[in-house]
Amino acid sequence: MKVGYQYASPSQCIQEGGQTTLGLSPDLSRDEKVSFCGKLKHPLQFRDAMLMLREIVVSDTRQKPKERTDYFQWLDTEIERRVKAHKEYMPQVREGLQEQMDSCDMELSQKKNEIAHLQQIQRNLQKQLDEYDAWKDYYKIERDFWKFIKNRDYSLWFVLDPVITVHKDQVSFEAFSLDESIYGCLSVAMDEFELLQKPSLGTTNIDFSAKLEKEMQRFRSYTDVTLSVNPEGFTVDSDVVPEYVEKKIDLPETWIKGFNQVSSAAALSGLTLTLSPADLYDICAFLRKHKAKSSPRYMKWILEPQQRVQVVFEPFGTVLTLNAVYTGAQRREEKIWGRRRWLVAEKLIPLAKAFYVRILGFGMPQFIRADLGTMQMTIGFSSWSANDWVKGTAFNIMAGFTGQGCYADVYRLLKDRRCLTMEEIHACLPNESIDQIKAGVGMLFRRGEGYFDLEHGCVRFRHLINAPLPKMLYEVSPIETAVAKYSKLTFDNMKIRYTPKHEFVFTTSYLEGGSLPTSETELVIDQDGQITRINCSCKAFKRGARNLSEPCAHILALYVASYKLLKLKNLEFDKEYKINDIMEMLL
């Protein structure tokens, strides 16, 4: 999708006396003209959090093939040069060549003297240029550099500007990594600011350049910093008119859909562990000192009730015992891939009061939320870098965000109220069912008009881009159609068993136009609501990774149906219940 951004000027830091203004230029092509101006109470925390967000934006952990074209070109040239040299320097022509070489040496010596003289003139001219206009050619050089990057590796051209949203209670910054495997959201509460003007609510993109990053690195504890989002742009006190900036970027579809899937995954139930900054430091320190060269490369979290959490690093077999205590009632073992991407949180260790790690299960994403007091940094990691937020697991289906639902009512409500929990949305729309409301919220996510706030457990309104999305990006996908089809057949042969380990075992078989089942599907969910085991006999599941990173439509349909039955009580251990038995219990 081709999107154009318009900025009145580049974002920049303006220093006047002892005051520093961090001026962020918003996108002028949006309907909502966002503006904000407030003095930061903790500029160093904001600096480190924003610099970490910048690291997320430019992060790319995909394996890159070695470029050897230059080597082979040099090799061909070298071979040709040596063959030619052998022919030219035959004994019968050596003397003639020696005379020519002597003549060339004399000529070369004269040329060197001339070059040295011209270089001295060039240095003198450069000194004069530097003295009077040091930044004259900066933007031309910068444009040439990005043009070189674009021609060299087109994928590196997608350094996408962060999305900033001004809410009633906070200012949030969202961003995705280049490989679309890491999501970052910095939420800054209004209590962090000494407001200098009334904010204008809304969402916009901001110009967050590498030059601005270097300027932010100069923030110190004695620096008074004002955050300003000004549609009119920024300039220093001079007669120079702010430079108008336009960007035209072909946004990848996966970048747009990824925001939807992140919100859907954040809404899923999971296990939350509270880690101290020392715990995360121990994890990052080990990852810094050890880099695995062979498989497997994962962290295995061993969770014993009322015991300290243990982390096993493979393939080293090293066991790290954290200070955090697992307060759950059931023993668990969780494997996490893509562990080196956790290093992006290192900058926040000295500033954070605590880290909250959200684990959703095997093959599922993880979330880390850093508590910085008046700021919260939420980082979402896909299960591994090759599996971005769009491929594999359909998180919106697992969260029940499917279909159109009452989208129009949800949109109007959230545009007016800006931030509501699911319970508050249902209270405001009493005539709509829970399923219709969830479907409406899911369509809001899909259209890029909202996101899920993991800290407060609420849905927040925000427009992802400055133009309506094409229908192809938010229409119902084939797997959703298949899930809707199988959901009607799920309860026909569904059976439930409750184990002594306090796990629900759901099984069903799907019959499609015949008496023989096309698939036998099994799903095991523990008492924390997490999926511990899945299996299906269909071809689609067998061809994939055979885990939750690539579920088939049968598994997703069974999960959607079974999630409503996890609150059943007084079930006997290892007794098999059919759906008729369950309906009698509910009635």
C-alpha angles and dihedrals in degrees: 000000000000113000129179123211123198123196126182089219139342115282111258147163114251118198119198114171108309093339125095123194117200098207115197116190112218126213108271094200093075124098093228110069100211119202133171137166124179139144114242119234095198107031095167093057090048090047094053093044092051092046089052089050088053090052089054091051093055096035117122118169096170115126108257121209116237114257108228100161091103092051094052090046090053091046093054091048092048093050091049091047094052094048090050092046091053091053096045097047098056114144095255094061101036096100094050091048091050091057091049091049092052090051091048091049091055091047090046091052090054091048091050091055090050091048092049090052092049091047090054089053090048092052091051091050091047091053089054091048092049091049096053107026115010097166099042097115098029098108092044090053090047092051091048090051094052090045088055091049091049093052093042099049117358093195090065089059091075099086093147120204116246120254116239123196125189109210130180092256104026149007115239132195119199129189143163129215122245092254089046093232098110126057122191131191124179114195117193116191119225088241087072091065136068095214115226095184139008110278122237108223122228145084132279142156117253129212102244105175132177089250090057089050091057091049091052090053087068094066112120135184091260093051118107105215127193119195110216128181103189124174090202093064131229138274138162122252099283140095092267113119114225111263113247110229128203127184127187113192131175099224113214113240090230091059091056095042091045092068089056093050093047091056091046092050092048089055092057120101115252147149118286122202123190112220127186119229087254090058093053090044090056090051094048093044091055092047090050094052098041127051116181117230097185139038142304099055108176143112116239113204112206110201118191117179112262090357132112114270116256125204121199116201114208139238087019095055090219115156118212117193113207129204091238116104121216109230098186124115099231132059113247141181118201125186119208125193128193090046097158090066087068086076090081087078093060094096091062098052096091091046104040124096092201142343122229114204116199114200117190100184143270113342091002129117125268129219128206119195117192115205107216096167106248089017131061124194116198118191123187122198125193115225091265136349095255088056106065124187094274104045119076118357117053099217094180090060093049090050092049094246096138133128132017100286117163093329096149093054093045091049094052092045096050094042088058099039097030096202130040138151120236089255091052091049090052091048090053092047103041094161093061125080123238091250092052091049092049090049090050092050089048091054088049089055091045093053090051092246100121146014138206117254105217094193098056098025092235141121116249126199119237137144109231098202136013097253136050113271119248112258091243090068096056105025120113111285124226092251090054089052090051092048091051089050095049093042089069089056099040099089094047094081101011120141130184130204127182114209130207086250087066093249127141114226112199120188133174141158126220121220116198114186096323146060096255118079117248092205141012109211129192130185127181120197124182128218091270090061094251125135110243102172138011134180138170133174096216121116094240092060094043092052093053133062091291092229139085093283088076110025121175125232091260093059093046092049091050091048093051090051096042097048090073091057099053092097093063113128138194094036116157118239117262093357115135115230124195122210091258090057090050092049091052090051092050093048 
